[in-house]
Structures are given as C-alpha cells and as structure tokens.
Amino acid sequence: MYKNVFALILFLTFSGSLCLAQQQKVIEDFKPSAVNQEGKQFPQVNSEGRVRVQISAPEALKVQLDIGAVKYDLVKDEKGVWTGESAPQDEGFHYYQLNIDGASVPDPNSLYFYGASRWGSGIEIPAKDQDFYAVKNVPHGQVREQIYFSKTNNTTRRCFIYTPPGYDKDTKTRYPVLYLQHGGGENETGWSAQGKAGLIMDNLIAEGKAKPFIIVMDNGSWTMARPPAGERPAAGTWPPQGWADGFMNTLLKDIIPMIDANFRTLADQKNRAMAGLSMGGMQTRVITLANPDVFSHVGMFSGGSISTEDVEKAPGFKEKVKLLFVSYGSREIENPRRGFGGDPKENTDKLKALGMNTHFYVSPQTAHEWQSWRRSLYQFAPLLFKN
C-alpha cells in the first residue's frame, strides 16, 4: 500500500513538473524589434509577444530586463554575454530598461523614447491591427519642429506640428486644428514617435476616412509647488486645485495665437479640437470645460470623463461642444482605478441622453498603454470637424 502511495506521489510530481515545463516552453521564432537601432539584432520579439534582450557585461554580477513593471533575470554565458526574455506582453509599444547590478539603464541596442521622465528604450510587439499605423505608399504629411517664445513663461518652448499631405502645395487651403497632449512623464515627442500620429492621419486621409487637419503636440508637463523647507505638504484632493492652470494659460495665450499666426488655420471655435491621453486627457477635461468658446471637439483617452455635474457647472459646454469622445483600454475598464469623475461609460451615456454627441470606445486587450491611445486616435480622428 505504501509503495503504491509513494509511486502515485512520484507520478503526480513528475506530471506537474512536466506540465509546468511545457507551459514555460518558449517558442523560438524571435525576430529583431521594429524599433531597434540600425543593424542591431536585439532586442527581439517572438510570436507569443515575449521580449528577448542581450547585452555584453562581463563584469556584471546581475542583469535583469525590466518591462511591464516586472523584472526578469538574464543568464550570462562564458563570454560574459547576458540573455533572457520576458513573459508575453500586450500588443503595441512598451517602454523597458535593463537593470545592471542595481542601476537602471537604457538598452544600447534599441531606439530611445521619452517616457517615465527620461529617455529610455522602447519595443514594438507586433499587433494584429498594426496596418492602421503602418508606413504605406500613400501621400504623407510632415511633422515639423516649431520653436517659439512664450510670454506667459518668459522662455523658449518647442512643439511638433503635423501638417497633412499637400499642405505646402496648395497654399490657399486652410485647416482645422487638433491640440493633442501626451501623458505624465512624456513630452511633446510622444504622439509622433510612440503614438504614430502622423502615420495614422496619413492613412486615414488616404482612405478618405478623415478630414485633413493640423495637429499640434506641445509639452504639458507640470510640477507641484513645494512647501517651505521644514513643512509637510498640506493634505487635499488630487490633482490639486489649479494644477492645469499653467498649461491652460500657455495654450490659450501663447500656443494657439502662435499657430494661428504662422499656419493656415481655420481660427475659430468650430474648427478647433483638444484631446489627450492620461494626464493630457485630464488637462483636456479641465481646459475644455472652462473654455467651451475655444474648443468644439473634445477627446479624453484614459484620462477620466465628464459628468452631468461637470457640464452643469460649465455654462455653454453642452450647447457649444459638438463632440465628446472618451476611451479606455479594456484592461483599464476592468480596474476600478480608472480616472476622475466617476464611471466613464455611465457618465458618457448620461450626456448622450441629454442630447450631446458622445462616443465611448474601448480598445480590446490593452491597458494604460500606447496601443490603447493609438486606437483611440484612429477612432477619434474620423469624427472630427464634420459639417
């Protein structure tokens, strides 16, 4: 009897180990990432969405891949080359870094992107729907770097501006404008580099799905005023009262007048939109509620929502705003911590019932990440500036 029990335990242990090994087996069809530096074979991605990195660090004692808030140990070979891979990642773009003996550093093999308040590494997990931001043989617009002086901040600033195909050839046509904001820890490069905004617009325009318009991408980063030395910060709501005022003043007093003075815009409320992701969506919420005479189309991607109470406190918003678009990744909707102002779907539906033109979009199988926001722009842009 005891022999039979022992044999059964051995069998179950072996079977469990075999199943675990089979579950952890990695498919060896890795290919170099689309955003590697030229000629670099690593990092790589396989058909499961796993990320494999490799770096030579003979003197290092421990090296890890840090992606998706998880650290994965790499293994060193006899030549001092460290290699390892992550668990499968969601489709789309992700920031990552290497951790070498406790120091977090960019991977020297990848292109660099600004996120988490630093320049660091990024990787593309091929998406089933990546065709909408692919480089195609269609007319292309331009993403221009614009340097300007801000009287509000008494400093020189920079923004990036997408102008649609044909902007420089037909010098008589004027265009609507979308002011499109990045998220926290990112900057004015985010929407064109990580977000593929220019390519998304080029493809939509080529397919006749969106009206050509200009996109302005500026830096909306902000910092809290620190309390006097020795004092503890006062308790209060988050974000603090007036947190978006700095960028709102810069946008209204510097950026919009500069764009209207230097580009062929249709400089009126009905041809002006604002949208943003995460922090940029929260800024959009505050700024458009306070200025319905400036913006007629509003987009908030993973950045809270607008409630009936908000609209009641914002005279003219309901009547003047022609479109309110709210979106999230499906994994965000599953998470109760999804922004400010209550349930976003419920809020958006209530405003629709009051007669507003509202749209609620959910990006499938994505979280608080760029693929959610690329898809959001793809859904949002065709709705803009309809006659």
C-alpha positions as CSV (number, residue, x, y, z in Angstrom):
1,M,0.0,0.0,0.0
2,Y,2.7,2.5,1.0
3,K,4.6,1.6,-2.2
4,N,1.5,2.4,-4.3
5,V,1.1,5.8,-2.5
6,F,4.7,6.7,-2.9
7,A,4.5,5.7,-6.6
8,L,1.4,7.9,-7.0
9,I,3.2,10.9,-5.4
10,L,6.2,10.5,-7.7
11,F,3.9,10.3,-10.7
12,L,1.9,13.4,-9.8
13,T,5.1,15.3,-9.0
14,F,6.6,14.3,-12.3
15,S,3.4,15.1,-14.3
16,G,3.1,18.5,-12.6
17,S,6.8,19.4,-13.4
18,L,6.3,18.2,-17.0
19,C,3.2,20.4,-17.4
20,L,4.9,23.4,-15.9
21,A,7.9,22.9,-18.2
22,Q,5.6,22.6,-21.2
23,Q,3.8,25.8,-20.1
24,Q,7.1,27.7,-19.8
25,K,8.5,26.4,-23.1
26,V,9.4,29.4,-25.3
27,I,8.6,29.4,-29.0
28,E,11.9,30.0,-30.8
29,D,10.7,32.3,-33.6
30,F,12.2,35.5,-32.3
31,K,12.8,38.4,-34.7
32,P,14.5,41.8,-34.2
33,S,12.2,44.6,-33.0
34,A,11.0,47.2,-35.5
35,V,12.5,49.9,-33.3
36,N,16.0,48.6,-32.9
37,Q,19.0,50.8,-33.7
38,E,20.2,50.1,-37.3
39,G,21.9,46.8,-37.6
40,K,21.2,45.6,-34.1
41,Q,19.7,42.0,-33.7
42,F,18.5,42.5,-30.2
43,P,16.0,43.1,-28.6
44,Q,13.8,40.5,-30.3
45,V,10.1,39.6,-30.1
46,N,8.5,36.2,-30.8
47,S,5.0,35.2,-31.9
48,E,3.9,35.0,-28.2
49,G,4.9,38.6,-27.6
50,R,7.9,37.7,-25.4
51,V,10.8,40.1,-25.4
52,R,14.3,38.8,-25.5
53,V,17.3,41.0,-24.8
54,Q,21.0,40.5,-24.9
55,I,23.9,42.6,-23.6
56,S,27.6,42.1,-23.1
57,A,28.5,42.9,-19.5
58,P,31.4,40.6,-18.4
59,E,32.0,42.4,-15.1
60,A,28.3,42.5,-14.0
61,L,27.0,40.2,-11.3
62,K,23.3,40.5,-12.0
63,V,21.4,41.8,-15.1
64,Q,17.6,42.0,-15.5
65,L,15.1,43.0,-18.1
66,D,12.6,45.5,-16.6
67,I,9.4,45.6,-18.6
68,G,5.7,45.9,-17.7
69,A,6.6,46.6,-14.0
70,V,8.3,43.1,-13.8
71,K,12.0,42.3,-13.7
72,Y,13.3,39.1,-15.4
73,D,16.7,37.7,-14.6
74,L,19.1,37.3,-17.6
75,V,21.7,34.4,-17.8
76,K,25.4,35.0,-18.5
77,D,27.4,32.8,-20.9
78,E,31.1,32.0,-20.8
79,K,31.8,35.2,-22.8
80,G,30.1,37.5,-20.4
81,V,27.0,38.0,-22.6
82,W,23.7,38.1,-20.8
83,T,20.5,36.9,-22.4
84,G,16.9,36.4,-21.3
85,E,13.3,37.0,-22.1
86,S,10.0,38.3,-20.6
87,A,6.6,36.8,-20.3
88,P,4.2,37.6,-23.2
89,Q,3.4,41.3,-23.4
90,D,0.3,43.1,-24.8
91,E,0.4,44.1,-28.5
92,G,1.9,47.5,-29.2
93,F,4.6,49.8,-27.9
94,H,6.2,49.4,-24.4
95,Y,8.9,51.2,-22.5
96,Y,11.6,49.0,-21.0
97,Q,15.1,49.2,-19.4
98,L,17.9,47.0,-18.2
99,N,18.9,46.7,-14.6
100,I,22.7,46.1,-14.3
101,D,23.9,45.5,-10.7
102,G,21.1,47.7,-9.4
103,A,21.5,50.5,-11.9
104,S,18.6,51.0,-14.4
105,V,19.9,51.9,-17.8
106,P,18.7,52.1,-21.4
107,D,19.4,49.1,-23.7
108,P,22.1,50.3,-26.1
109,N,20.5,48.3,-28.9
110,S,17.1,50.0,-29.1
111,L,16.0,53.4,-30.3
112,Y,15.3,55.8,-27.4
113,F,11.9,57.3,-26.5
114,Y,10.9,59.9,-23.9
115,G,8.8,58.3,-21.1
116,A,8.9,58.0,-17.3
117,S,10.6,61.4,-17.3
118,R,13.7,60.1,-19.1
119,W,15.0,59.0,-22.4
120,G,14.9,55.2,-22.5
121,S,14.3,52.1,-24.5
122,G,11.2,51.0,-26.3
123,I,9.9,48.0,-28.1
124,E,7.1,47.1,-30.5
125,I,5.1,44.0,-30.0
126,P,3.5,43.4,-33.5
127,A,-0.2,44.0,-33.3
128,K,-2.9,42.3,-35.4
129,D,-4.3,45.7,-36.4
130,Q,-0.9,47.5,-36.9
131,D,-1.9,48.2,-40.5
132,F,-3.6,51.5,-39.5
133,Y,-0.3,53.0,-38.4
134,A,2.0,51.2,-40.9
135,V,4.2,53.1,-43.4
136,K,2.4,52.8,-46.7
137,N,2.8,54.1,-50.3
138,V,0.4,57.0,-49.7
139,P,0.8,60.8,-49.7
140,H,2.5,61.8,-46.4
141,G,2.2,64.9,-44.4
142,Q,5.0,66.4,-42.3
143,V,5.8,66.6,-38.6
144,R,7.6,69.9,-38.1
145,E,9.5,71.1,-35.1
146,Q,8.4,74.6,-34.1
147,I,10.5,76.8,-31.7
148,Y,8.6,79.8,-30.2
149,F,8.8,82.2,-27.3
150,S,6.3,82.0,-24.6
151,K,5.5,85.3,-22.9
152,T,3.4,83.5,-20.3
153,N,6.5,81.6,-19.1
154,N,9.2,84.0,-20.3
155,T,11.0,81.2,-22.0
156,T,11.6,79.5,-25.4
157,R,9.5,76.4,-26.0
158,R,9.1,73.7,-28.6
159,C,6.2,71.9,-30.1
160,F,5.7,69.5,-33.0
161,I,3.1,70.1,-35.7
162,Y,1.6,67.7,-38.1
163,T,0.6,69.2,-41.4
164,P,-1.5,67.0,-43.8
165,P,-0.4,65.9,-47.3
166,G,-0.4,68.7,-49.8
167,Y,-0.2,71.5,-47.2
168,D,2.8,73.1,-48.9
169,K,1.5,72.7,-52.4
170,D,-2.0,74.2,-52.1
171,T,-1.2,77.5,-50.3
172,K,-4.8,78.7,-50.3
173,T,-6.5,75.9,-48.2
174,R,-6.9,76.5,-44.5
175,Y,-7.3,73.7,-42.0
176,P,-8.9,72.9,-38.6
177,V,-6.6,72.2,-35.7
178,L,-6.4,69.4,-33.1
179,Y,-4.3,70.2,-30.0
180,L,-3.1,66.8,-28.9
181,Q,-1.5,66.2,-25.5
182,H,0.8,63.5,-24.1
183,G,0.7,61.7,-20.7
184,G,2.6,62.2,-17.5
185,G,6.4,61.6,-17.7
186,E,6.3,62.1,-21.5
187,N,6.8,65.2,-23.7
188,E,6.0,66.8,-27.0
189,T,7.7,64.0,-28.9
190,G,5.4,61.3,-27.6
191,W,2.5,61.4,-30.0
192,S,4.6,61.5,-33.2
193,A,7.2,58.9,-32.0
194,Q,5.4,56.4,-29.8
195,G,1.9,57.3,-30.9
196,K,2.5,57.3,-34.7
197,A,0.0,60.1,-35.0
198,G,1.3,61.3,-38.4
199,L,1.1,57.9,-40.0
200,I,-2.3,57.3,-38.5
201,M,-3.5,60.5,-40.1
202,D,-1.8,59.9,-43.4
203,N,-3.5,56.5,-43.7
204,L,-7.0,57.8,-42.7
205,I,-6.8,60.7,-45.1
206,A,-5.6,58.4,-48.0
207,E,-8.6,56.1,-47.3
208,G,-11.0,59.1,-47.2
209,K,-11.9,58.3,-43.6
210,A,-10.8,61.6,-42.0
211,K,-10.8,65.2,-43.0
212,P,-7.3,66.7,-43.3
213,F,-6.4,68.8,-40.3
214,I,-3.3,70.1,-38.4
215,I,-2.2,68.5,-35.2
216,V,-0.2,70.5,-32.6
217,M,1.7,68.5,-30.0
218,D,3.2,70.6,-27.2
219,N,4.7,69.9,-23.7
220,G,2.1,69.9,-21.0
221,S,4.3,68.7,-18.1
222,W,3.8,70.4,-14.8
223,T,5.2,70.2,-11.3
224,M,3.7,70.9,-7.9
225,A,4.8,73.8,-5.8
226,R,6.9,72.5,-2.9
227,P,6.0,73.6,0.6
228,P,8.5,75.8,2.5
229,A,11.6,74.0,3.9
230,G,10.7,72.0,7.0
231,E,7.0,72.0,6.4
232,R,4.9,68.9,5.4
233,P,2.8,69.2,2.2
234,A,-0.9,70.0,3.0
235,A,-3.4,67.3,2.6
236,G,-6.0,67.8,-0.1
237,T,-7.7,66.4,-3.3
238,W,-5.7,65.0,-6.2
239,P,-4.8,66.5,-8.5
240,P,-4.5,69.8,-6.6
241,Q,-6.7,72.8,-7.3
242,G,-5.3,74.8,-10.2
243,W,-2.9,72.1,-11.4
244,A,-3.7,72.6,-15.1
245,D,-3.7,76.4,-15.0
246,G,-0.1,76.8,-16.1
247,F,-0.5,74.8,-19.3
248,M,-4.0,76.3,-19.9
249,N,-2.6,79.8,-19.9
250,T,0.3,78.8,-22.1
251,L,-2.1,77.1,-24.6
252,L,-4.6,79.9,-24.7
253,K,-2.2,82.9,-24.6
254,D,0.9,81.5,-26.5
255,I,0.4,78.3,-28.4
256,I,-3.0,78.9,-30.1
257,P,-2.1,82.5,-31.2
258,M,1.3,81.3,-32.5
259,I,-0.2,78.5,-34.5
260,D,-3.0,80.8,-36.0
261,A,-0.3,83.4,-36.9
262,N,2.1,81.0,-38.5
263,F,0.0,78.3,-40.1
264,R,-3.1,78.3,-42.4
265,T,-5.7,77.5,-39.8
266,L,-9.4,78.0,-39.6
267,A,-9.1,80.1,-36.5
268,D,-12.5,79.7,-34.8
269,Q,-14.1,77.5,-32.2
270,K,-15.9,75.2,-34.6
271,N,-12.6,74.2,-36.2
272,R,-10.6,73.7,-33.0
273,A,-10.3,70.5,-31.0
274,M,-8.4,69.3,-28.0
275,A,-7.6,65.8,-26.9
276,G,-5.0,64.0,-24.7
277,L,-4.0,60.7,-23.1
278,S,-3.9,60.1,-19.4
279,M,-2.6,63.3,-17.8
280,G,-3.2,65.0,-21.2
281,G,-6.8,63.8,-21.1
282,M,-7.2,65.2,-17.6
283,Q,-5.8,68.5,-18.9
284,T,-8.3,68.4,-21.8
285,R,-11.1,67.9,-19.3
286,V,-10.2,70.9,-17.2
287,I,-9.4,73.2,-20.1
288,T,-12.3,72.5,-22.4
289,L,-14.9,72.7,-19.5
290,A,-13.5,76.1,-18.7
291,N,-13.3,77.2,-22.4
292,P,-16.2,75.9,-24.5
293,D,-16.0,79.0,-26.6
294,V,-12.5,77.9,-27.7
295,F,-12.9,74.2,-28.5
296,S,-15.8,72.4,-30.2
297,H,-14.4,68.8,-30.2
298,V,-13.1,67.0,-27.1
299,G,-11.2,63.7,-26.7
300,M,-10.1,62.0,-23.5
301,F,-8.1,58.8,-23.8
302,S,-7.6,57.1,-20.4
303,G,-7.9,60.4,-18.7
304,G,-11.2,60.4,-16.7
305,S,-14.5,61.5,-18.0
306,I,-17.0,64.4,-17.9
307,S,-20.1,64.0,-15.7
308,T,-23.5,65.7,-15.9
309,E,-22.5,67.7,-12.8
310,D,-19.4,68.9,-14.6
311,V,-21.5,70.2,-17.5
312,E,-24.0,71.9,-15.2
313,K,-21.1,73.9,-13.8
314,A,-19.7,74.8,-17.2
315,P,-22.0,77.3,-19.0
316,G,-22.2,76.7,-22.7
317,F,-20.3,73.4,-22.8
318,K,-23.4,71.3,-23.6
319,E,-24.5,73.7,-26.4
320,K,-21.2,74.6,-27.9
321,V,-19.2,71.3,-27.8
322,K,-20.1,69.2,-30.9
323,L,-18.3,66.0,-29.9
324,L,-17.2,64.4,-26.7
325,F,-15.1,61.2,-27.1
326,V,-14.0,59.1,-24.2
327,S,-11.9,55.9,-24.4
328,Y,-10.1,53.3,-22.3
329,G,-8.2,50.1,-22.7
330,S,-10.3,47.1,-21.9
331,R,-7.9,46.1,-19.0
332,E,-8.4,49.6,-17.6
333,I,-12.2,49.2,-17.5
334,E,-11.7,46.0,-15.5
335,N,-9.7,48.0,-13.0
336,P,-11.8,50.3,-10.7
337,R,-9.0,52.9,-10.6
338,R,-9.8,54.4,-14.0
339,G,-9.7,58.1,-13.6
340,F,-11.6,61.0,-12.1
341,G,-15.3,61.9,-12.2
342,G,-17.0,58.6,-11.7
343,D,-17.7,55.7,-14.1
344,P,-16.6,56.9,-17.6
345,K,-19.1,54.8,-19.6
346,E,-22.0,55.8,-17.3
347,N,-21.1,59.5,-17.4
348,T,-20.7,59.5,-21.2
349,D,-24.1,57.7,-21.7
350,K,-25.8,60.2,-19.4
351,L,-24.5,63.1,-21.5
352,K,-25.7,61.4,-24.7
353,A,-29.2,61.0,-23.1
354,L,-29.1,64.8,-22.5
355,G,-28.6,65.4,-26.2
356,M,-24.8,65.7,-26.5
357,N,-22.9,63.9,-29.3
358,T,-20.8,61.5,-27.3
359,H,-18.8,58.4,-28.2
360,F,-17.3,55.8,-25.8
361,Y,-14.6,53.5,-27.2
362,V,-12.8,50.5,-25.6
363,S,-9.5,49.2,-27.0
364,P,-9.6,45.4,-26.9
365,Q,-7.0,43.6,-24.8
366,T,-4.9,46.6,-23.8
367,A,-4.3,48.6,-20.7
368,H,-2.9,52.1,-19.9
369,E,-0.5,52.0,-22.9
370,W,0.2,53.4,-26.3
371,Q,-1.8,50.8,-28.3
372,S,-4.9,52.0,-26.4
373,W,-4.2,55.6,-27.4
374,R,-3.2,54.9,-31.0
375,R,-6.5,53.1,-31.5
376,S,-8.3,55.9,-29.7
377,L,-6.8,58.5,-32.1
378,Y,-7.8,56.2,-35.0
379,Q,-11.4,56.1,-33.8
380,F,-11.5,59.8,-32.8
381,A,-10.0,61.5,-35.9
382,P,-12.7,60.5,-38.4
383,L,-15.3,62.1,-36.1
384,L,-13.7,65.5,-36.1
385,F,-14.9,68.6,-38.0
386,K,-17.8,67.0,-39.7
387,N,-20.0,69.6,-41.4
